[in-house]
Amino acid sequence: PHPPTSPSPPSSGSPLMRVLLAGSSGFLGQCLRTQLLAKGHTVIGVGRSRSPGVDVTWSEFDQNPLPDVDAVVQVTGANIMAKKWTSARRKEIMESRVGIARKLIEKIRASDPQSPKRFVHASAIGVFPPSGLYSANSLYSMITVAASGPLLDRWRIRLTTRDSARGTE
């Protein structure tokens, strides 16, 4: 694996962190990575394949212990609007969120007790029509239907700290 991206000089007096960013090449990951680096944090990006912002591929991640980090941030997820919602696509969407969360939690549980102190999982979309009204064919209603039911229920994983990830609240 390549070394993590070096931080810029810190722009605030906050303590600097080493952050493992799962989904670093995606829309949210790219934005978050930029912000973290601008504040002087070190970011280790994890993604499907080598690309700008990806320091470690999932294959490499699977074969190695969790790096020494202060926080693990997960912003992975297949684009829910990219393809028709078939059974296979629903499985892919679920795996890209819940499956990756489980993989990260397993690494956290197997890691040094001092690392990491935080696990942040973000996987949601919110679209609200300006008028407050929507039709059955609107983007809002398509997303609402696509993201509701058992799939959404399984995405709701309460993971905020290392202790809750370890089940020791």
GIRAUR-V442456 format. One record per pair of residues at least 24 apart in sequence whose ideal C-beta (glycine too) atoms are under 10 Angstrom apart, sorted by the first residue. I is the first residue (numbers start at 0). J is the second residue. D is the distance in Angstrom with one decimal. If there is no record, write none. Layout:
i={I/I}
j={J/J}
d={D/D}
//
This chain:
i={0/0/0/0/0/0/0/0/0/0/0/0/1/1/1/1/1/1/1/1/2/2/2/2/3/3/3/3/3/3/3/3/3/3/4/4/4/4/4/4/4/4/4/4/4/4/5/5/5/5/6/6/6/6/6/6/6/6/7/7/7/7/7/7/8/8/8/9/9/9/9/10/10/10/11/11/11/13/13/13/14/14/14/15/15/15/15/16/16/16/16/16/16/16/16/16/17/17/17/17/17/17/17/17/17/17/18/18/18/18/18/18/18/18/18/18/18/19/19/19/19/19/19/19/19/19/19/19/19/19/19/19/19/19/19/19/19/19/20/20/20/20/20/20/20/20/20/20/20/20/20/20/21/21/21/21/21/21/21/21/21/21/21/21/21/21/21/21/22/22/22/22/22/22/22/22/22/22/22/22/22/22/23/23/23/23/23/23/23/23/23/24/24/24/24/24/24/24/25/25/25/25/25/25/25/26/26/26/27/27/27/27/27/27/28/28/28/28/28/28/28/29/30/31/31/31/31/32/32/35/35/40/40/41/41/41/42/42/43/43/43/45/45/45/45/45/45/46/47/47/57/57/60/60/60/61/61/63/64/64/64/64/65/65/65/65/65/65/65/65/65/65/66/66/66/66/67/67/67/67/67/68/68/68/68/68/68/69/69/69/69/69/70/70/70/70/70/70/70/71/71/71/71/71/71/71/71/71/71/71/71/71/71/71/71/72/72/72/72/72/72/72/73/73/73/73/73/73/73/73/73/73/73/73/74/74/74/74/74/75/75/75/75/75/75/75/76/76/76/76/76/78/79/79/79/79/79/79/80/80/80/80/80/84/84/84/84/89/89/89/90/92/92/92/92/92/93/93/93/93/95/96/96/96/96/96/96/96/96/97/97/97/97/97/97/100/100/100/100/101/103/103/104/104/104/104/104/104/104/105/106/107/107/107/107/108/108/108/108/110/110/112/112/113/114/115/115/115/116/116/116/117/117/117/117/117/118/118/118/118/118/118/118/118/118/119/119/119/120/120/120/120/120/120/120/122/122/122/122/122/123/123/123}
j={43/45/49/53/54/55/56/59/60/62/63/66/43/44/49/53/54/55/56/59/41/43/54/55/36/40/41/42/43/44/54/55/66/68/32/35/36/40/41/42/43/44/51/52/53/54/36/39/41/42/35/36/37/38/39/40/41/42/35/36/37/38/39/40/37/38/39/37/38/39/40/37/38/39/37/38/39/38/39/40/39/40/69/39/40/41/69/40/41/42/68/69/70/115/116/117/41/42/43/66/67/68/69/70/114/115/42/43/44/68/69/70/71/72/115/117/119/43/44/45/54/55/60/65/66/67/68/69/70/71/72/73/103/106/107/114/115/118/44/45/46/52/53/54/68/70/71/72/73/74/75/119/45/46/55/57/60/71/72/73/74/75/99/100/102/103/119/120/46/47/52/53/72/73/74/75/76/95/96/99/121/122/50/51/52/53/54/55/72/74/75/48/49/50/51/52/53/75/52/74/75/76/77/78/95/74/76/78/72/74/75/76/121/122/52/53/72/73/74/75/121/74/74/72/74/119/121/72/74/70/72/69/70/66/68/69/68/72/67/68/71/71/73/75/99/102/103/75/75/95/99/102/102/103/106/102/106/106/106/109/110/111/103/105/106/107/108/109/110/111/114/115/106/110/114/115/110/111/113/114/115/107/110/114/115/116/117/113/114/115/116/117/114/115/116/117/118/119/161/100/103/104/106/107/110/114/115/116/117/118/119/120/158/161/164/103/115/117/118/119/120/121/99/100/102/103/104/118/119/120/121/122/156/158/99/119/120/121/122/99/100/102/103/120/121/122/121/122/123/124/154/124/124/141/142/145/146/150/124/138/141/142/145/141/144/145/150/145/149/150/150/122/145/146/150/154/149/150/153/154/122/120/121/122/123/150/153/154/156/122/150/153/154/155/156/154/156/158/164/156/158/164/156/158/161/163/164/165/166/164/164/158/161/164/165/161/164/165/166/161/165/161/165/161/161/160/161/164/160/161/162/158/159/160/161/164/156/158/159/160/161/162/163/164/165/158/159/160/154/155/156/157/158/159/164/146/151/154/155/156/151/154/155}
d={8.4/9.4/10.0/10.0/6.4/4.4/7.9/4.8/8.1/9.3/7.0/8.6/9.3/9.4/8.1/8.7/4.9/7.3/9.9/9.2/9.4/8.6/7.0/9.9/10.0/9.8/5.1/6.0/4.1/7.7/5.4/8.6/7.8/9.1/7.6/9.2/6.3/9.7/7.2/5.2/7.8/6.9/9.6/7.5/9.9/6.5/8.3/9.9/7.1/9.3/8.0/5.6/8.6/7.9/4.6/5.6/5.2/7.6/9.8/5.7/5.8/8.0/6.0/9.2/9.6/9.8/6.1/9.4/6.5/3.2/8.4/6.2/5.5/6.5/9.9/6.1/7.8/7.0/8.4/8.9/9.8/9.5/8.5/5.1/5.6/7.3/8.7/5.0/7.4/9.3/7.7/4.0/5.7/8.9/8.8/8.6/4.6/8.1/7.0/7.5/6.7/4.5/5.3/7.8/8.6/8.4/5.3/7.0/9.3/6.2/6.8/4.9/7.6/5.9/8.5/9.0/9.3/4.9/8.3/6.5/9.4/8.5/8.7/7.2/6.4/9.7/4.6/9.1/7.3/4.7/7.1/9.0/8.1/8.8/9.7/9.7/7.2/9.5/5.2/6.8/9.0/8.3/9.5/9.0/9.5/9.0/8.3/5.2/8.3/7.2/9.8/9.8/4.7/8.0/9.6/8.7/8.3/7.0/6.9/4.4/6.9/5.3/6.2/8.8/8.6/6.1/10.0/9.1/6.8/9.4/9.8/9.6/8.3/6.4/4.2/3.7/7.0/8.7/9.8/7.8/9.0/9.2/9.0/9.2/4.6/5.7/7.7/9.2/9.0/8.0/9.3/8.3/9.3/5.0/7.2/5.0/5.1/10.0/9.1/6.3/7.0/7.4/9.6/8.7/9.9/8.5/9.6/8.6/9.5/4.2/9.1/8.5/6.8/9.2/6.9/9.0/8.5/9.4/4.9/8.0/9.9/9.5/9.0/6.8/6.3/9.7/8.7/9.5/9.5/9.5/8.5/8.6/8.8/9.9/8.5/9.1/9.6/9.1/9.8/6.7/9.6/9.3/9.2/8.6/9.1/10.0/9.0/8.6/9.3/9.8/8.2/8.1/8.0/9.1/7.7/7.6/9.0/9.2/7.4/7.0/6.7/8.7/8.4/9.3/4.1/6.5/9.4/7.0/4.2/8.2/7.1/7.6/9.4/8.9/8.3/9.4/8.3/7.0/8.5/5.1/8.5/9.6/8.7/5.9/4.8/9.0/9.4/9.5/7.1/5.5/5.7/7.1/9.4/5.2/6.7/4.2/7.3/6.8/9.2/10.0/5.6/9.0/7.9/6.4/9.4/9.3/5.2/9.6/7.3/4.9/7.3/8.9/9.4/8.8/8.5/9.5/9.5/8.2/7.9/4.6/8.1/7.6/6.2/6.0/9.4/5.8/9.6/7.5/6.9/4.7/7.0/7.5/9.7/8.3/9.9/8.5/8.4/5.2/7.5/4.6/8.2/9.7/9.1/9.0/9.3/7.4/8.8/5.0/9.0/9.0/8.8/9.8/6.9/9.3/7.2/5.6/6.7/9.4/8.8/8.1/7.7/7.4/7.8/9.6/9.2/6.1/9.1/9.3/9.4/6.2/9.9/9.7/8.9/9.5/6.9/9.1/9.5/6.3/6.4/7.9/8.6/8.2/9.8/4.7/9.7/9.2/8.4/5.5/8.5/8.7/9.3/5.6/6.4/9.7/6.8/8.8/5.6/6.7/9.2/8.7/8.7/8.3/8.7/7.1/9.9/9.8/5.1/8.3/9.3/9.8/10.0/9.3/6.4/5.2/7.1/9.3/7.2/5.8/8.5/8.9/9.9/8.7/9.1/9.2/8.3/9.5/6.0/9.0/7.3/5.6/9.3/9.6/7.5/6.0/6.6/9.2/10.0/5.1/7.1/6.9/6.3/9.7/7.9/4.8/9.6/7.8/7.3/9.5/8.9/9.8/6.1/9.0/4.9/8.4/9.4/9.9/9.9/5.6/9.4/8.8/9.0/7.7/9.5}
//
